[in-house]
Amino acid sequence: MNIPAFFQNNILTLERIVEVINDGGTSSSTPEELAGYYAFDAAREGSDNAGDIDSDTIEAHMDFLAEAGARFNYAEAVALSMVYVVELQAGE
């Protein structure tokens, strides 16, 4: 699983994540990659079982991020997030 570098060494607030997404992402991650990983990570943190994470869960976290002011391609971010979910559920 390739975690975006932005998340690897940073303790981030929601406000900072929204700011970076709205600024066009980072040199190595698009806004959609950042939003996708955010939603995946939030879903993983809130779940006791990887098998419980589904697209509805991801979309709920994506909605929260959008409501906080983040602007990104929603469908693309959900699709990227689901790649992380599949990898987690496959044990990668």
MDTraj code that builds the backbone (N, CA, C; nanometers):
import mdtraj as md
import numpy as np

residues = "MET ASN ILE PRO ALA PHE PHE GLN ASN ASN ILE LEU THR LEU GLU ARG ILE VAL GLU VAL ILE ASN ASP GLY GLY THR SER SER SER THR PRO GLU GLU LEU ALA GLY TYR TYR ALA PHE ASP ALA ALA ARG GLU GLY SER ASP ASN ALA GLY ASP ILE ASP SER ASP THR ILE GLU ALA HIS MET ASP PHE LEU ALA GLU ALA GLY ALA ARG PHE ASN TYR ALA GLU ALA VAL ALA LEU SER MET VAL TYR VAL VAL GLU LEU GLN ALA GLY GLU".split()
xyz = np.array([
    [0.0852, -0.1167, 0.0000],
    [0.0000, 0.0000, 0.0000],
    [0.0901, 0.1233, 0.0000],
    [0.0725, 0.2094, -0.0976],
    [0.1515, 0.3317, -0.1082],
    [0.0793, 0.4482, -0.0417],
    [0.1261, 0.4835, 0.0745],
    [0.0678, 0.5959, 0.1485],
    [0.1252, 0.7247, 0.0911],
    [0.0404, 0.8232, 0.0551],
    [0.0940, 0.9491, 0.0051],
    [0.1927, 1.0094, 0.1053],
    [0.3042, 1.0587, 0.0541],
    [0.4099, 1.1134, 0.1390],
    [0.3579, 1.2203, 0.2342],
    [0.2607, 1.2963, 0.1911],
    [0.2028, 1.4027, 0.2731],
    [0.1529, 1.3488, 0.4063],
    [0.1017, 1.2262, 0.4078],
    [0.0462, 1.1677, 0.5300],
    [0.1489, 1.0884, 0.6102],
    [0.2599, 1.0521, 0.5511],
    [0.3537, 0.9621, 0.6162],
    [0.4180, 1.0188, 0.7414],
    [0.4563, 1.1433, 0.7392],
    [0.5326, 1.1980, 0.8512],
    [0.4680, 1.3191, 0.9150],
    [0.3424, 1.3399, 0.8868],
    [0.2751, 1.4585, 0.9379],
    [0.1600, 1.4215, 1.0301],
    [0.1480, 1.4973, 1.1362],
    [0.0275, 1.4906, 1.2181],
    [-0.0558, 1.6084, 1.1700],
    [-0.1695, 1.5781, 1.1109],
    [-0.2436, 1.6793, 1.0381],
    [-0.3801, 1.7064, 1.0972],
    [-0.4211, 1.8305, 1.0843],
    [-0.5572, 1.8664, 1.1207],
    [-0.6440, 1.8588, 0.9955],
    [-0.7726, 1.8498, 1.0161],
    [-0.8656, 1.8497, 0.9036],
    [-0.8481, 1.9782, 0.8231],
    [-0.8314, 2.0893, 0.8908],
    [-0.8153, 2.2171, 0.8226],
    [-0.6935, 2.2163, 0.7311],
    [-0.5839, 2.1581, 0.7769],
    [-0.4612, 2.1520, 0.6953],
    [-0.4816, 2.0619, 0.5747],
    [-0.5483, 1.9501, 0.5929],
    [-0.5743, 1.8592, 0.4812],
    [-0.6594, 1.9296, 0.3758],
    [-0.7640, 1.9986, 0.4192],
    [-0.8507, 2.0730, 0.3263],
    [-0.7690, 2.1783, 0.2520],
    [-0.6840, 2.2492, 0.3239],
    [-0.6019, 2.3540, 0.2626],
    [-0.5127, 2.2969, 0.1520],
    [-0.4457, 2.1869, 0.1798],
    [-0.3551, 2.1278, 0.0819],
    [-0.4338, 2.0735, -0.0382],
    [-0.5470, 2.0108, -0.0136],
    [-0.6306, 1.9630, -0.1236],
    [-0.6729, 2.0805, -0.2116],
    [-0.7190, 2.1873, -0.1492],
    [-0.7670, 2.3039, -0.2242],
    [-0.6542, 2.3802, -0.2942],
    [-0.5331, 2.3625, -0.2471],
    [-0.4176, 2.4248, -0.3118],
    [-0.3655, 2.3410, -0.4277],
    [-0.4349, 2.2332, -0.4606],
    [-0.3955, 2.1509, -0.5755],
    [-0.3161, 2.0273, -0.5407],
    [-0.3118, 1.9918, -0.4128],
    [-0.2384, 1.8726, -0.3715],
    [-0.0929, 1.9051, -0.3418],
    [-0.0079, 1.8061, -0.3586],
    [0.1351, 1.8225, -0.3336],
    [0.2101, 1.7911, -0.4620],
    [0.3403, 1.8007, -0.4572],
    [0.4207, 1.7693, -0.5760],
    [0.4111, 1.6222, -0.6137],
    [0.3704, 1.5381, -0.5191],
    [0.3641, 1.3951, -0.5485],
    [0.2237, 1.3354, -0.5394],
    [0.1235, 1.4137, -0.4978],
    [-0.0126, 1.3598, -0.4817],
    [-0.1160, 1.4610, -0.5287],
    [-0.2137, 1.4129, -0.6055],
    [-0.3229, 1.4977, -0.6509],
    [-0.4215, 1.5201, -0.5367],
    [-0.5088, 1.6196, -0.5500],
    [-0.6130, 1.6374, -0.4486],
    [-0.6968, 1.5106, -0.4292],
    [-0.7243, 1.4409, -0.5381],
    [-0.8052, 1.3186, -0.5295],
    [-0.7324, 1.2076, -0.4553],
    [-0.6009, 1.1963, -0.4751],
    [-0.5233, 1.0972, -0.4006],
    [-0.5249, 1.1286, -0.2519],
    [-0.5112, 1.2559, -0.2185],
    [-0.5126, 1.2952, -0.0775],
    [-0.6505, 1.2729, -0.0158],
    [-0.7552, 1.3113, -0.0870],
    [-0.8909, 1.2901, -0.0362],
    [-0.9198, 1.1412, -0.0229],
    [-0.8779, 1.0638, -0.1210],
    [-0.8999, 0.9195, -0.1168],
    [-0.8308, 0.8543, 0.0018],
    [-0.7064, 0.8935, 0.0263],
    [-0.6361, 0.8349, 0.1397],
    [-0.6958, 0.8823, 0.2715],
    [-0.7335, 1.0085, 0.2777],
    [-0.7971, 1.0596, 0.3997],
    [-0.9204, 0.9754, 0.4339],
    [-1.0088, 0.9546, 0.3368],
    [-1.1321, 0.8798, 0.3622],
    [-1.1016, 0.7356, 0.4013],
    [-1.0054, 0.6742, 0.3344],
    [-0.9658, 0.5374, 0.3683],
    [-0.9117, 0.5310, 0.5108],
    [-0.8214, 0.6216, 0.5438],
    [-0.7597, 0.6199, 0.6759],
    [-0.8632, 0.6441, 0.7855],
    [-0.9557, 0.7372, 0.7610],
    [-1.0616, 0.7633, 0.8590],
    [-1.1515, 0.6414, 0.8760],
    [-1.1835, 0.5743, 0.7658],
    [-1.2676, 0.4541, 0.7722],
    [-1.1949, 0.3422, 0.8468],
    [-1.0664, 0.3275, 0.8205],
    [-0.9871, 0.2231, 0.8863],
    [-0.9773, 0.2493, 1.0357],
    [-0.9563, 0.3764, 1.0724],
    [-0.9480, 0.4126, 1.2137],
    [-1.0799, 0.3855, 1.2868],
    [-1.1915, 0.4021, 1.2169],
    [-1.3225, 0.3872, 1.2782],
    [-1.3801, 0.2472, 1.2710],
    [-1.3022, 0.1520, 1.2212],
    [-1.3541, 0.0168, 1.2022],
    [-1.2702, -0.0840, 1.2799],
    [-1.3387, -0.1789, 1.3416],
    [-1.2677, -0.2866, 1.4104],
    [-1.2298, -0.3983, 1.3148],
    [-1.2927, -0.3989, 1.1974],
    [-1.2741, -0.5083, 1.1030],
    [-1.2638, -0.4517, 0.9622],
    [-1.1556, -0.4817, 0.8930],
    [-1.1356, -0.4306, 0.7574],
    [-1.2500, -0.4705, 0.6653],
    [-1.3112, -0.5842, 0.6906],
    [-1.4215, -0.6303, 0.6075],
    [-1.5456, -0.5445, 0.6193],
    [-1.5517, -0.4613, 0.7237],
    [-1.6670, -0.3734, 0.7425],
    [-1.6598, -0.2465, 0.6588],
    [-1.5438, -0.2171, 0.6023],
    [-1.5278, -0.0950, 0.5239],
    [-1.5807, -0.1195, 0.3837],
    [-1.6773, -0.0373, 0.3432],
    [-1.7344, -0.0489, 0.2096],
    [-1.7465, 0.0897, 0.1476],
    [-1.8017, 0.0953, 0.0274],
    [-1.8102, 0.2243, -0.0422],
    [-1.8978, 0.3239, 0.0331],
    [-2.0009, 0.2768, 0.1030],
    [-2.0847, 0.3687, 0.1808],
    [-2.0048, 0.4344, 0.2926],
    [-1.9190, 0.3568, 0.3567],
    [-1.8342, 0.4100, 0.4633],
    [-1.7362, 0.5127, 0.4067],
    [-1.6751, 0.4780, 0.2951],
    [-1.5805, 0.5696, 0.2300],
    [-1.6518, 0.6981, 0.1908],
    [-1.7697, 0.6858, 0.1314],
    [-1.8436, 0.8041, 0.0874],
    [-1.8851, 0.8926, 0.2048],
    [-1.9147, 0.8335, 0.3191],
    [-1.9490, 0.9135, 0.4368],
    [-1.8300, 0.9989, 0.4796],
    [-1.7101, 0.9409, 0.4780],
    [-1.5902, 1.0175, 0.5138],
    [-1.5566, 1.1199, 0.4060],
    [-1.5813, 1.0849, 0.2805],
    [-1.5585, 1.1775, 0.1707],
    [-1.6545, 1.2964, 0.1818],
    [-1.7799, 1.2688, 0.2180],
    [-1.8783, 1.3761, 0.2379],
    [-1.8338, 1.4702, 0.3489],
    [-1.7824, 1.4136, 0.4574],
    [-1.7341, 1.4945, 0.5690],
    [-1.6222, 1.5877, 0.5229],
    [-1.5303, 1.5346, 0.4433],
    [-1.4194, 1.6137, 0.3925],
    [-1.4702, 1.7255, 0.3010],
    [-1.5637, 1.6940, 0.2148],
    [-1.6206, 1.7946, 0.1248],
    [-1.6965, 1.9011, 0.2039],
    [-1.7702, 1.8588, 0.3055],
    [-1.8441, 1.9546, 0.3888],
    [-1.7503, 2.0462, 0.4668],
    [-1.6286, 1.9987, 0.4899],
    [-1.5283, 2.0809, 0.5583],
    [-1.4666, 2.1827, 0.4621],
    [-1.5029, 2.1739, 0.3337],
    [-1.4582, 2.2730, 0.2367],
    [-1.3623, 2.2231, 0.1309],
    [-1.3250, 2.0957, 0.1350],
    [-1.2315, 2.0435, 0.0358],
    [-1.2995, 2.0319, -0.1005],
    [-1.2252, 2.0696, -0.2048],
    [-1.2751, 2.0628, -0.3419],
    [-1.1898, 1.9629, -0.4200],
    [-1.2550, 1.8587, -0.4700],
    [-1.1856, 1.7527, -0.5426],
    [-1.2872, 1.6778, -0.6266],
    [-1.2377, 1.5975, -0.7192],
    [-1.3251, 1.5142, -0.8013],
    [-1.3700, 1.3962, -0.7145],
    [-1.4958, 1.4020, -0.6736],
    [-1.5505, 1.3072, -0.5768],
    [-1.5401, 1.1630, -0.6269],
    [-1.5868, 1.1387, -0.7486],
    [-1.5878, 1.0014, -0.8014],
    [-1.4468, 0.9446, -0.8116],
    [-1.3528, 1.0255, -0.8564],
    [-1.2146, 0.9794, -0.8673],
    [-1.1559, 0.9502, -0.7291],
    [-1.1841, 1.0353, -0.6330],
    [-1.1317, 1.0156, -0.4978],
    [-1.1896, 0.8891, -0.4339],
    [-1.3190, 0.8641, -0.4547],
    [-1.3801, 0.7413, -0.4017],
    [-1.3150, 0.6194, -0.4654],
    [-1.2960, 0.6234, -0.5959],
    [-1.2336, 0.5093, -0.6651],
    [-1.0930, 0.4833, -0.6118],
    [-1.0152, 0.5882, -0.5916],
    [-0.8798, 0.5716, -0.5377],
    [-0.8841, 0.5176, -0.3954],
    [-0.9783, 0.5651, -0.3163],
    [-0.9927, 0.5179, -0.1794],
    [-1.0268, 0.3688, -0.1762],
    [-1.1115, 0.3276, -0.2676],
    [-1.1510, 0.1867, -0.2705],
    [-1.0347, 0.0951, -0.3082],
    [-0.9360, 0.1460, -0.3792],
    [-0.8156, 0.0670, -0.4072],
    [-0.7452, 0.0338, -0.2757],
    [-0.7349, 0.1317, -0.1870],
    [-0.6755, 0.1067, -0.0553],
    [-0.7573, 0.0044, 0.0235],
    [-0.8887, 0.0153, 0.0152],
    [-0.9766, -0.0782, 0.0864],
    [-0.9526, -0.2203, 0.0369],
    [-0.9497, -0.2385, -0.0928],
    [-0.9290, -0.3717, -0.1511],
    [-0.7940, -0.4274, -0.1077],
    [-0.6898, -0.3426, -0.1100],
    [-0.5574, -0.3873, -0.0666],
    [-0.5584, -0.4280, 0.0806],
    [-0.6249, -0.3487, 0.1644],
    [-0.6323, -0.3806, 0.3064],
    [-0.7064, -0.5116, 0.3280],
    [-0.8174, -0.5305, 0.2609],
    [-0.8968, -0.6512, 0.2777],
    [-0.8264, -0.7735, 0.2222],
    [-0.7367, -0.7521, 0.1255],
    [-0.6586, -0.8638, 0.0687],
    [-0.5333, -0.8927, 0.1528],
    [-0.5099, -0.8083, 0.2537],
    [-0.3959, -0.8304, 0.3421],
    [-0.2656, -0.7770, 0.2904],
    [-0.2714, -0.6852, 0.1959],
    [-0.1478, -0.6295, 0.1397],
    [-0.0933, -0.5189, 0.2259],
])
top = md.Topology()
chain = top.add_chain()
for i, resn in enumerate(residues, 1):
    res = top.add_residue(resn, chain, resSeq=i)
    for name in ("N", "CA", "C"):
        top.add_atom(name, md.element.get_by_symbol(name[0]), res)
traj = md.Trajectory(xyz[None], top)
